[in-house]
């Protein structure tokens, strides 16, 4: 068994309106997903998956950038917000794009603390997750604050969980 290893996963949005032969960002590592748990003793482990405008996510390699920023920032929530703002909303690669639409789901583990984070610049983002000891999944819709500009504002949220010490499987 692989304990204490983080893996990202992503679900494709389907084939409706997709051009023949096109590969979406979700299949491209660094754009759709990214994980880093190689040095668990010295730094946090992270996994990120993204959604939004695939071309923009590919240009910015947003999943990898968020993961790298989360590993460096002491506060995962602040780190996610800053990363989406710096690497996507204010990206030099997207300077000619008016509405920058993205969403990200991230898992951050540091010691016994696990943070499940989400952030988006879209009007809404659906979030769902389930821990191994949950009886049913948690699902909800995250909204941008009233009066915020879609594609220019980022909303970030999160849930924090603690691992029971002494459990070798966690």
Backbone as JSON Lines, residues from 0, in Angstrom:
{"i":0,"aa":"X","n":[0.83,-1.19,0.0],"ca":[0.0,0.0,0.0],"c":[0.87,1.25,0.0]}
{"i":1,"aa":"X","n":[0.36,2.3,-0.64],"ca":[1.04,3.58,-0.65],"c":[0.3,4.52,0.29]}
{"i":2,"aa":"X","n":[0.83,4.73,1.46],"ca":[0.23,5.65,2.4],"c":[0.96,6.99,2.32]}
{"i":3,"aa":"X","n":[0.25,8.05,2.63],"ca":[0.81,9.39,2.64],"c":[1.25,9.85,1.25]}
{"i":4,"aa":"X","n":[0.67,9.31,0.21],"ca":[0.98,9.74,-1.14],"c":[-0.27,10.41,-1.7]}
{"i":5,"aa":"X","n":[-0.08,11.55,-2.33],"ca":[-1.2,12.31,-2.88],"c":[-1.22,12.15,-4.4]}
{"i":6,"aa":"X","n":[-2.41,11.89,-4.94],"ca":[-2.59,11.76,-6.38],"c":[-3.73,12.66,-6.83]}
{"i":7,"aa":"X","n":[-3.58,13.36,-7.94],"ca":[-4.69,14.16,-8.46],"c":[-5.55,13.32,-9.4]}
{"i":8,"aa":"X","n":[-6.78,13.72,-9.57],"ca":[-7.62,13.1,-10.59],"c":[-8.54,14.17,-11.15]}
{"i":9,"aa":"X","n":[-9.03,13.92,-12.34],"ca":[-9.88,14.91,-13.0],"c":[-10.87,14.17,-13.89]}
{"i":10,"aa":"X","n":[-12.04,14.74,-14.04],"ca":[-13.07,14.15,-14.88],"c":[-13.25,15.05,-16.1]}
{"i":11,"aa":"X","n":[-13.29,14.43,-17.26],"ca":[-13.49,15.19,-18.49],"c":[-14.91,15.71,-18.57]}
{"i":12,"aa":"X","n":[-15.08,16.85,-19.21],"ca":[-16.39,17.46,-19.34],"c":[-17.26,16.84,-20.41]}
{"i":13,"aa":"X","n":[-16.73,15.94,-21.19],"ca":[-17.52,15.31,-22.24],"c":[-17.04,15.7,-23.62]}
{"i":14,"aa":"X","n":[-17.8,15.3,-24.62],"ca":[-17.38,15.56,-26.0],"c":[-18.3,16.53,-26.73]}
{"i":15,"aa":"X","n":[-19.34,17.01,-26.07],"ca":[-20.25,17.96,-26.68],"c":[-19.48,19.22,-27.08]}
{"i":16,"aa":"X","n":[-19.6,19.64,-28.3],"ca":[-18.96,20.83,-28.86],"c":[-17.44,20.72,-29.0]}
{"i":17,"aa":"X","n":[-16.87,19.55,-28.75],"ca":[-15.42,19.38,-28.88],"c":[-15.09,19.02,-30.32]}
{"i":18,"aa":"X","n":[-14.11,19.69,-30.88],"ca":[-13.7,19.4,-32.25],"c":[-13.0,18.05,-32.31]}
{"i":19,"aa":"X","n":[-13.18,17.35,-33.41],"ca":[-12.57,16.05,-33.6],"c":[-11.04,16.15,-33.49]}
{"i":20,"aa":"X","n":[-10.44,15.25,-32.72],"ca":[-9.0,15.23,-32.56],"c":[-8.46,16.16,-31.5]}
{"i":21,"aa":"X","n":[-9.29,16.96,-30.91],"ca":[-8.83,17.92,-29.89],"c":[-8.63,17.21,-28.55]}
{"i":22,"aa":"X","n":[-7.54,17.52,-27.89],"ca":[-7.27,17.01,-26.55],"c":[-7.43,18.17,-25.58]}
{"i":23,"aa":"X","n":[-8.26,18.0,-24.59],"ca":[-8.49,19.07,-23.61],"c":[-7.36,19.18,-22.61]}
{"i":24,"aa":"X","n":[-7.39,20.24,-21.82],"ca":[-6.33,20.51,-20.85],"c":[-6.28,19.46,-19.76]}
{"i":25,"aa":"X","n":[-7.4,18.8,-19.48],"ca":[-7.42,17.84,-18.37],"c":[-6.49,16.66,-18.62]}
{"i":26,"aa":"X","n":[-6.21,16.36,-19.86],"ca":[-5.31,15.25,-20.19],"c":[-3.84,15.67,-20.2]}
{"i":27,"aa":"X","n":[-3.57,16.94,-20.04],"ca":[-2.2,17.44,-20.11],"c":[-1.67,17.74,-18.71]}
{"i":28,"aa":"X","n":[-0.64,17.0,-18.33],"ca":[-0.04,17.2,-17.02],"c":[0.52,18.62,-16.93]}
{"i":29,"aa":"X","n":[0.4,19.23,-15.8],"ca":[0.81,20.6,-15.49],"c":[-0.31,21.59,-15.79]}
{"i":30,"aa":"X","n":[-1.21,21.24,-16.69],"ca":[-2.32,22.14,-17.05],"c":[-3.6,21.7,-16.35]}
{"i":31,"aa":"X","n":[-3.95,20.42,-16.49],"ca":[-5.17,19.88,-15.9],"c":[-4.95,19.3,-14.51]}
{"i":32,"aa":"X","n":[-3.8,18.66,-14.3],"ca":[-3.49,18.07,-12.99],"c":[-2.01,18.23,-12.68]}
{"i":33,"aa":"X","n":[-1.71,18.18,-11.39],"ca":[-0.31,18.18,-10.94],"c":[-0.28,17.69,-9.5]}
{"i":34,"aa":"X","n":[0.72,16.91,-9.16],"ca":[0.9,16.45,-7.78],"c":[2.37,16.42,-7.44]}
{"i":35,"aa":"X","n":[2.67,16.64,-6.18],"ca":[4.05,16.57,-5.71],"c":[4.03,16.11,-4.26]}
{"i":36,"aa":"X","n":[4.49,14.89,-4.04],"ca":[4.6,14.38,-2.67],"c":[5.92,13.63,-2.52]}
{"i":37,"aa":"X","n":[6.93,14.05,-3.27],"ca":[8.2,13.33,-3.28],"c":[9.04,13.55,-2.04]}
{"i":38,"aa":"X","n":[8.88,14.69,-1.38],"ca":[9.71,15.01,-0.23],"c":[8.81,15.31,0.97]}
{"i":39,"aa":"X","n":[8.02,14.32,1.39],"ca":[6.99,14.51,2.41],"c":[7.54,14.92,3.77]}
{"i":40,"aa":"X","n":[8.76,14.53,4.08],"ca":[9.32,14.83,5.4],"c":[9.68,16.3,5.55]}
{"i":41,"aa":"X","n":[10.09,16.94,4.45],"ca":[10.59,18.31,4.53],"c":[9.66,19.38,4.0]}
{"i":42,"aa":"X","n":[8.65,19.0,3.22],"ca":[7.76,19.99,2.64],"c":[6.36,19.41,2.45]}
{"i":43,"aa":"X","n":[5.36,20.27,2.27],"ca":[3.99,19.78,2.09],"c":[3.82,18.94,0.83]}
{"i":44,"aa":"X","n":[2.83,18.07,0.85],"ca":[2.41,17.33,-0.33],"c":[1.19,18.03,-0.9]}
{"i":45,"aa":"X","n":[1.1,18.1,-2.23],"ca":[-0.02,18.8,-2.86],"c":[-0.52,18.03,-4.08]}
{"i":46,"aa":"X","n":[-1.8,18.2,-4.38],"ca":[-2.4,17.71,-5.62],"c":[-3.39,18.77,-6.08]}
{"i":47,"aa":"X","n":[-3.41,19.03,-7.38],"ca":[-4.27,20.08,-7.94],"c":[-4.9,19.58,-9.22]}
{"i":48,"aa":"X","n":[-6.19,19.89,-9.41],"ca":[-6.83,19.7,-10.71],"c":[-7.56,21.0,-11.05]}
{"i":49,"aa":"X","n":[-7.67,21.28,-12.35],"ca":[-8.23,22.55,-12.79],"c":[-9.4,22.34,-13.74]}
{"i":50,"aa":"X","n":[-10.17,23.39,-13.92],"ca":[-11.23,23.42,-14.92],"c":[-11.3,24.84,-15.45]}
{"i":51,"aa":"X","n":[-11.99,25.01,-16.56],"ca":[-12.13,26.34,-17.14],"c":[-11.8,26.34,-18.61]}
{"i":52,"aa":"X","n":[-11.33,27.45,-19.1],"ca":[-10.96,27.59,-20.51],"c":[-9.64,26.85,-20.74]}
{"i":53,"aa":"X","n":[-9.72,25.7,-21.4],"ca":[-8.56,24.83,-21.57],"c":[-7.35,25.51,-22.19]}
{"i":54,"aa":"X","n":[-7.56,26.32,-23.22],"ca":[-6.43,26.99,-23.87],"c":[-5.68,27.89,-22.89]}
{"i":55,"aa":"X","n":[-6.42,28.56,-22.04],"ca":[-5.78,29.46,-21.07],"c":[-5.08,28.67,-19.96]}
{"i":56,"aa":"X","n":[-5.66,27.54,-19.58],"ca":[-5.02,26.7,-18.56],"c":[-3.74,26.08,-19.1]}
{"i":57,"aa":"X","n":[-3.72,25.75,-20.39],"ca":[-2.51,25.21,-21.02],"c":[-1.44,26.29,-21.1]}
{"i":58,"aa":"X","n":[-1.82,27.48,-21.53],"ca":[-0.84,28.57,-21.66],"c":[-0.18,28.91,-20.33]}
{"i":59,"aa":"X","n":[-0.92,28.82,-19.25],"ca":[-0.39,29.22,-17.94],"c":[0.13,28.05,-17.11]}
{"i":60,"aa":"X","n":[-0.14,26.81,-17.55],"ca":[0.2,25.61,-16.77],"c":[-0.25,25.79,-15.32]}
{"i":61,"aa":"X","n":[-1.52,26.16,-15.18],"ca":[-2.04,26.59,-13.89],"c":[-1.94,25.54,-12.79]}
{"i":62,"aa":"X","n":[-2.23,24.28,-13.08],"ca":[-2.18,23.25,-12.03],"c":[-0.79,23.17,-11.4]}
{"i":63,"aa":"X","n":[0.23,23.15,-12.22],"ca":[1.61,23.07,-11.72],"c":[1.98,24.33,-10.94]}
{"i":64,"aa":"X","n":[1.6,25.48,-11.45],"ca":[1.93,26.74,-10.77],"c":[1.26,26.82,-9.4]}
{"i":65,"aa":"X","n":[-0.01,26.41,-9.32],"ca":[-0.7,26.42,-8.03],"c":[0.0,25.47,-7.06]}
{"i":66,"aa":"X","n":[0.32,24.26,-7.51],"ca":[0.98,23.29,-6.63],"c":[2.31,23.83,-6.11]}
{"i":67,"aa":"X","n":[3.11,24.41,-6.99],"ca":[4.39,24.97,-6.56],"c":[4.2,26.1,-5.55]}
{"i":68,"aa":"X","n":[3.2,26.95,-5.78],"ca":[2.95,28.05,-4.85],"c":[2.43,27.55,-3.51]}
{"i":69,"aa":"X","n":[1.57,26.53,-3.52],"ca":[1.04,25.98,-2.26],"c":[2.15,25.37,-1.41]}
{"i":70,"aa":"X","n":[3.14,24.79,-2.05],"ca":[4.25,24.18,-1.3],"c":[5.09,25.25,-0.59]}
{"i":71,"aa":"X","n":[5.12,26.46,-1.14],"ca":[5.96,27.54,-0.59],"c":[5.23,28.42,0.42]}
{"i":72,"aa":"X","n":[3.9,28.45,0.39],"ca":[3.15,29.39,1.2],"c":[2.71,28.74,2.51]}
{"i":73,"aa":"X","n":[2.87,29.44,3.63],"ca":[2.49,28.89,4.93],"c":[0.98,28.75,5.1]}
{"i":74,"aa":"X","n":[0.21,29.62,4.47],"ca":[-1.25,29.54,4.55],"c":[-1.78,29.06,3.2]}
{"i":75,"aa":"X","n":[-2.3,27.83,3.12],"ca":[-2.77,27.31,1.84],"c":[-3.87,28.16,1.19]}
{"i":76,"aa":"X","n":[-4.79,28.71,1.98],"ca":[-5.88,29.5,1.43],"c":[-5.34,30.76,0.76]}
{"i":77,"aa":"X","n":[-4.47,31.47,1.45],"ca":[-3.84,32.66,0.88],"c":[-2.99,32.29,-0.33]}
{"i":78,"aa":"X","n":[-2.29,31.17,-0.23],"ca":[-1.44,30.71,-1.33],"c":[-2.24,30.42,-2.59]}
{"i":79,"aa":"X","n":[-3.42,29.79,-2.44],"ca":[-4.25,29.49,-3.61],"c":[-4.76,30.77,-4.25]}
{"i":80,"aa":"X","n":[-5.25,31.7,-3.43],"ca":[-5.75,32.97,-3.97],"c":[-4.65,33.72,-4.71]}
{"i":81,"aa":"X","n":[-3.5,33.85,-4.08],"ca":[-2.37,34.57,-4.69],"c":[-1.92,33.88,-5.97]}
{"i":82,"aa":"X","n":[-1.89,32.56,-5.98],"ca":[-1.44,31.83,-7.15],"c":[-2.37,32.03,-8.34]}
{"i":83,"aa":"X","n":[-3.68,31.94,-8.12],"ca":[-4.63,32.14,-9.22],"c":[-4.54,33.58,-9.72]}
{"i":84,"aa":"X","n":[-4.43,34.54,-8.81],"ca":[-4.32,35.94,-9.23],"c":[-3.03,36.17,-10.03]}
{"i":85,"aa":"X","n":[-1.89,35.73,-9.49],"ca":[-0.6,35.98,-10.14],"c":[-0.42,35.19,-11.43]}
{"i":86,"aa":"X","n":[-0.79,33.91,-11.41],"ca":[-0.48,33.02,-12.53],"c":[-1.59,32.89,-13.56]}
{"i":87,"aa":"X","n":[-2.76,33.43,-13.27],"ca":[-3.86,33.31,-14.22],"c":[-4.5,34.67,-14.51]}
{"i":88,"aa":"X","n":[-5.11,35.28,-13.52],"ca":[-5.81,36.56,-13.75],"c":[-4.83,37.63,-14.24]}
{"i":89,"aa":"X","n":[-3.66,37.71,-13.65],"ca":[-2.66,38.72,-14.04],"c":[-1.53,38.14,-14.89]}
{"i":90,"aa":"X","n":[-1.75,36.99,-15.5],"ca":[-0.72,36.34,-16.31],"c":[-0.38,37.16,-17.55]}
{"i":91,"aa":"X","n":[0.9,37.27,-17.83],"ca":[1.32,37.97,-19.04],"c":[0.89,37.22,-20.29]}
{"i":92,"aa":"X","n":[0.69,35.91,-20.17],"ca":[0.26,35.11,-21.32],"c":[-1.2,35.36,-21.68]}
{"i":93,"aa":"X","n":[-1.96,35.9,-20.74],"ca":[-3.39,36.15,-20.97],"c":[-3.71,37.64,-20.98]}
{"i":94,"aa":"X","n":[-2.73,38.47,-21.22],"ca":[-2.93,39.92,-21.12],"c":[-3.98,40.45,-22.09]}
{"i":95,"aa":"X","n":[-4.24,39.76,-23.19],"ca":[-5.24,40.21,-24.16],"c":[-6.59,39.52,-23.99]}
{"i":96,"aa":"X","n":[-6.75,38.76,-22.92],"ca":[-8.0,38.05,-22.65],"c":[-8.8,38.86,-21.63]}
{"i":97,"aa":"X","n":[-10.05,39.18,-21.97],"ca":[-10.86,39.99,-21.06],"c":[-11.4,39.18,-19.88]}
{"i":98,"aa":"X","n":[-12.05,38.05,-20.16],"ca":[-12.58,37.19,-19.1],"c":[-11.71,35.96,-18.95]}
{"i":99,"aa":"X","n":[-11.06,35.84,-17.82],"ca":[-10.16,34.72,-17.56],"c":[-10.88,33.75,-16.63]}
{"i":100,"aa":"X","n":[-11.34,32.63,-17.21],"ca":[-12.2,31.7,-16.49],"c":[-11.45,30.45,-16.07]}
{"i":101,"aa":"X","n":[-11.38,30.23,-14.76],"ca":[-10.72,29.03,-14.25],"c":[-11.34,28.6,-12.94]}
{"i":102,"aa":"X","n":[-11.08,27.35,-12.61],"ca":[-11.42,26.81,-11.31],"c":[-10.33,25.84,-10.92]}
{"i":103,"aa":"X","n":[-10.1,25.68,-9.63],"ca":[-9.07,24.74,-9.17],"c":[-9.53,24.09,-7.87]}
{"i":104,"aa":"X","n":[-9.23,22.81,-7.76],"ca":[-9.46,22.04,-6.55],"c":[-8.09,21.55,-6.11]}
{"i":105,"aa":"X","n":[-7.73,21.8,-4.86],"ca":[-6.38,21.45,-4.39],"c":[-6.44,20.73,-3.05]}
{"i":106,"aa":"X","n":[-5.52,19.81,-2.88],"ca":[-5.34,19.1,-1.62],"c":[-3.93,19.43,-1.14]}
{"i":107,"aa":"X","n":[-3.82,19.88,0.1],"ca":[-2.53,20.3,0.66],"c":[-2.35,19.59,1.99]}
{"i":108,"aa":"X","n":[-1.26,18.84,2.13],"ca":[-0.99,18.16,3.39],"c":[0.35,18.61,3.94]}
{"i":109,"aa":"X","n":[0.31,19.05,5.18],"ca":[1.52,19.45,5.87],"c":[1.43,18.87,7.28]}
{"i":110,"aa":"X","n":[2.3,17.91,7.59],"ca":[2.24,17.25,8.89],"c":[0.93,16.53,9.07]}
{"i":111,"aa":"X","n":[0.21,16.86,10.14],"ca":[-1.07,16.19,10.41],"c":[-2.27,16.98,9.9]}
{"i":112,"aa":"X","n":[-2.03,18.08,9.2],"ca":[-3.13,18.9,8.69],"c":[-3.31,18.68,7.2]}
{"i":113,"aa":"X","n":[-4.56,18.44,6.81],"ca":[-4.91,18.32,5.39],"c":[-5.91,19.41,5.06]}
{"i":114,"aa":"X","n":[-5.63,20.16,4.02],"ca":[-6.52,21.23,3.57],"c":[-7.08,20.86,2.21]}
{"i":115,"aa":"X","n":[-8.39,20.92,2.08],"ca":[-9.06,20.77,0.79],"c":[-9.5,22.17,0.4]}
{"i":116,"aa":"X","n":[-8.99,22.66,-0.72],"ca":[-9.22,24.04,-1.12],"c":[-9.84,24.11,-2.51]}
{"i":117,"aa":"X","n":[-10.61,25.14,-2.75],"ca":[-11.14,25.39,-4.07],"c":[-11.07,26.89,-4.33]}
{"i":118,"aa":"X","n":[-10.9,27.23,-5.6],"ca":[-10.87,28.62,-5.99],"c":[-11.36,28.74,-7.42]}
{"i":119,"aa":"X","n":[-12.01,29.85,-7.74],"ca":[-12.53,30.01,-9.1],"c":[-12.73,31.48,-9.44]}
{"i":120,"aa":"X","n":[-12.67,31.75,-10.75],"ca":[-12.96,33.09,-11.27],"c":[-14.26,33.07,-12.06]}
{"i":121,"aa":"X","n":[-14.89,31.92,-12.13],"ca":[-16.18,31.77,-12.8],"c":[-17.29,32.2,-11.85]}
{"i":122,"aa":"X","n":[-18.49,32.41,-12.38],"ca":[-19.6,32.83,-11.53],"c":[-19.88,31.81,-10.42]}
{"i":123,"aa":"X","n":[-19.82,30.52,-10.77],"ca":[-20.02,29.45,-9.8],"c":[-19.03,28.33,-10.07]}
{"i":124,"aa":"X","n":[-18.84,27.49,-9.08],"ca":[-18.02,26.28,-9.25],"c":[-18.63,25.2,-8.36]}
{"i":125,"aa":"X","n":[-18.89,24.03,-8.95],"ca":[-19.38,22.93,-8.13],"c":[-18.2,22.23,-7.48]}
{"i":126,"aa":"X","n":[-18.36,21.89,-6.21],"ca":[-17.3,21.25,-5.43],"c":[-17.9,19.99,-4.8]}
{"i":127,"aa":"X","n":[-17.17,18.9,-4.89],"ca":[-17.6,17.66,-4.26],"c":[-16.4,16.88,-3.77]}
{"i":128,"aa":"X","n":[-16.56,16.24,-2.62],"ca":[-15.47,15.42,-2.09],"c":[-16.04,14.44,-1.08]}
{"i":129,"aa":"X","n":[-15.24,13.43,-0.76],"ca":[-15.64,12.44,0.23],"c":[-14.38,11.86,0.86]}
{"i":130,"aa":"X","n":[-14.32,11.87,2.17],"ca":[-13.21,11.25,2.89],"c":[-13.51,9.77,3.06]}
{"i":131,"aa":"X","n":[-12.49,8.98,3.33],"ca":[-12.67,7.53,3.43],"c":[-13.62,7.11,4.53]}
{"i":132,"aa":"X","n":[-13.72,7.89,5.6],"ca":[-14.61,7.5,6.7],"c":[-15.98,8.2,6.64]}
{"i":133,"aa":"X","n":[-16.26,8.94,5.57],"ca":[-17.57,9.58,5.4],"c":[-18.61,8.56,4.93]}
{"i":134,"aa":"X","n":[-19.84,8.75,5.35],"ca":[-20.95,7.89,4.92],"c":[-21.49,8.32,3.55]}
{"i":135,"aa":"X","n":[-21.39,9.62,3.24],"ca":[-21.85,10.12,1.95],"c":[-21.0,11.32,1.54]}
{"i":136,"aa":"X","n":[-20.98,11.63,0.25],"ca":[-20.15,12.74,-0.21],"c":[-20.72,14.1,0.19]}
{"i":137,"aa":"X","n":[-19.84,15.09,0.19],"ca":[-20.21,16.48,0.41],"c":[-20.19,17.16,-0.95]}
{"i":138,"aa":"X","n":[-21.24,17.89,-1.28],"ca":[-21.29,18.6,-2.56],"c":[-22.01,19.93,-2.37]}
{"i":139,"aa":"X","n":[-21.52,20.96,-3.05],"ca":[-22.14,22.27,-2.96],"c":[-21.66,23.13,-4.13]}
{"i":140,"aa":"X","n":[-22.27,24.31,-4.26],"ca":[-21.88,25.27,-5.29],"c":[-21.24,26.46,-4.61]}
{"i":141,"aa":"X","n":[-20.04,26.82,-5.05],"ca":[-19.35,28.02,-4.56],"c":[-19.67,29.16,-5.53]}
{"i":142,"aa":"X","n":[-20.06,30.31,-5.0],"ca":[-20.42,31.48,-5.82],"c":[-19.4,32.59,-5.63]}
{"i":143,"aa":"X","n":[-19.19,33.38,-6.69],"ca":[-18.43,34.61,-6.52],"c":[-19.25,35.55,-5.63]}
{"i":144,"aa":"X","n":[-18.61,36.37,-4.83],"ca":[-19.36,37.34,-4.03],"c":[-20.19,38.28,-4.92]}
{"i":145,"aa":"X","n":[-21.32,38.72,-4.41],"ca":[-22.2,39.64,-5.14],"c":[-21.42,40.89,-5.53]}
{"i":146,"aa":"X","n":[-21.57,41.3,-6.78],"ca":[-20.89,42.49,-7.27],"c":[-19.5,42.23,-7.83]}
{"i":147,"aa":"X","n":[-19.01,41.0,-7.72],"ca":[-17.68,40.66,-8.25],"c":[-17.74,40.51,-9.76]}
{"i":148,"aa":"X","n":[-16.64,40.8,-10.42],"ca":[-16.57,40.67,-11.88],"c":[-16.09,39.27,-12.25]}
{"i":149,"aa":"X","n":[-16.93,38.56,-13.0],"ca":[-16.58,37.22,-13.47],"c":[-15.34,37.32,-14.35]}
{"i":150,"aa":"X","n":[-14.39,36.42,-14.13],"ca":[-13.17,36.4,-14.93],"c":[-12.11,37.39,-14.47]}
{"i":151,"aa":"X","n":[-12.41,38.17,-13.43],"ca":[-11.44,39.14,-12.91],"c":[-11.27,39.05,-11.4]}
{"i":152,"aa":"X","n":[-12.19,38.34,-10.74],"ca":[-12.18,38.18,-9.29],"c":[-12.02,36.7,-8.96]}
{"i":153,"aa":"X","n":[-11.37,36.39,-7.86],"ca":[-11.18,35.0,-7.45],"c":[-11.83,34.78,-6.09]}
{"i":154,"aa":"X","n":[-12.62,33.72,-5.99],"ca":[-13.21,33.3,-4.72],"c":[-12.5,32.03,-4.29]}
{"i":155,"aa":"X","n":[-12.05,31.98,-3.04],"ca":[-11.34,30.82,-2.51],"c":[-12.01,30.37,-1.23]}
{"i":156,"aa":"X","n":[-12.11,29.06,-1.05],"ca":[-12.64,28.49,0.17],"c":[-11.89,27.21,0.51]}
{"i":157,"aa":"X","n":[-12.22,26.64,1.66],"ca":[-11.54,25.41,2.02],"c":[-12.11,24.76,3.26]}
{"i":158,"aa":"X","n":[-11.75,23.5,3.43],"ca":[-12.06,22.72,4.62],"c":[-10.75,22.15,5.13]}
{"i":159,"aa":"X","n":[-10.63,22.06,6.44],"ca":[-9.39,21.59,7.04],"c":[-9.68,20.36,7.89]}
{"i":160,"aa":"X","n":[-8.81,19.37,7.76],"ca":[-8.98,18.11,8.47],"c":[-7.66,17.76,9.15]}
{"i":161,"aa":"X","n":[-7.75,17.06,10.26],"ca":[-6.56,16.66,10.98],"c":[-6.48,15.14,11.04]}
{"i":162,"aa":"X","n":[-5.29,14.63,10.89],"ca":[-5.06,13.2,10.92],"c":[-4.81,12.78,12.36]}
{"i":163,"aa":"X","n":[-5.44,11.69,12.77],"ca":[-5.24,11.18,14.12],"c":[-3.82,10.63,14.2]}
{"i":164,"aa":"X","n":[-3.04,11.13,15.16],"ca":[-1.65,10.68,15.27],"c":[-1.61,9.22,15.68]}
{"i":165,"aa":"X","n":[-0.57,8.54,15.22],"ca":[-0.38,7.14,15.55],"c":[-1.03,6.19,14.56]}
{"i":166,"aa":"X","n":[-1.78,6.68,13.59],"ca":[-2.41,5.82,12.59],"c":[-1.47,5.72,11.4]}
{"i":167,"aa":"X","n":[-0.77,4.6,11.21],"ca":[0.22,4.49,10.13],"c":[-0.39,4.53,8.74]}
{"i":168,"aa":"X","n":[-1.69,4.3,8.61],"ca":[-2.31,4.32,7.3],"c":[-2.64,5.72,6.84]}
{"i":169,"aa":"X","n":[-2.49,6.7,7.68],"ca":[-2.84,8.06,7.32],"c":[-1.6,8.88,7.3]}
